[in-house]
Amino acid sequence: MSPSSERFDALAAEWERHCEEHREASNPFVFVQHPSFESLVGLGRAAVPLIIERYRHGSVFWGAALRRITGVTTFGEGVVGDLEANRRGWLKWWDAHQAEFPG
């Protein structure tokens, strides 16, 4: 069952605002310690295609949600290191695995 697009969009917008407000934080885990992040992760595998679409167009922190949902750790934490390389890795992963996530 797919999460409603409206629910996902509302949670994503809230989390992206939180990330923007804390972009200068010295502790990168401040980004994932937020109720909207937990709610997004709670949407489960059905949210992965929606997350990937958001990731294509912006927020560098989506890797953390993808990691929590999929269990794939190949690309690191998603909030530390080379964030652009992390994003590219996830998008490449998606190209190889999208059939596993019926939309």
GIZI-V624624 format. One record per backbone hydrogen bond with DSSP energy under -1.0 kcal/mol. CO is the residue of the C=O (numbers start at 0). NH is the residue of the N-H. If there is no record, write none. Layout:
BEGIN
co:CO nh:NH
co:CO nh:NH
END
This chain:
BEGIN
co:3 nh:7
co:4 nh:8
co:5 nh:9
co:6 nh:10
co:7 nh:11
co:8 nh:12
co:9 nh:13
co:10 nh:14
co:11 nh:15
co:12 nh:16
co:13 nh:17
co:14 nh:18
co:15 nh:19
co:16 nh:20
co:17 nh:21
co:19 nh:22
co:21 nh:24
co:26 nh:29
co:27 nh:30
co:28 nh:32
co:31 nh:33
co:33 nh:37
co:34 nh:38
co:35 nh:39
co:36 nh:40
co:37 nh:41
co:39 nh:42
co:40 nh:43
co:43 nh:46
co:44 nh:47
co:46 nh:50
co:47 nh:51
co:48 nh:52
co:49 nh:53
co:50 nh:54
co:51 nh:55
co:60 nh:63
co:61 nh:65
co:62 nh:66
co:63 nh:67
co:64 nh:68
co:65 nh:69
co:66 nh:70
co:72 nh:75
co:80 nh:82
co:81 nh:85
co:82 nh:86
co:83 nh:87
co:84 nh:88
co:85 nh:89
co:86 nh:90
co:87 nh:91
co:88 nh:92
co:89 nh:93
co:90 nh:94
co:91 nh:95
co:92 nh:96
co:93 nh:97
co:96 nh:99
co:97 nh:100
END
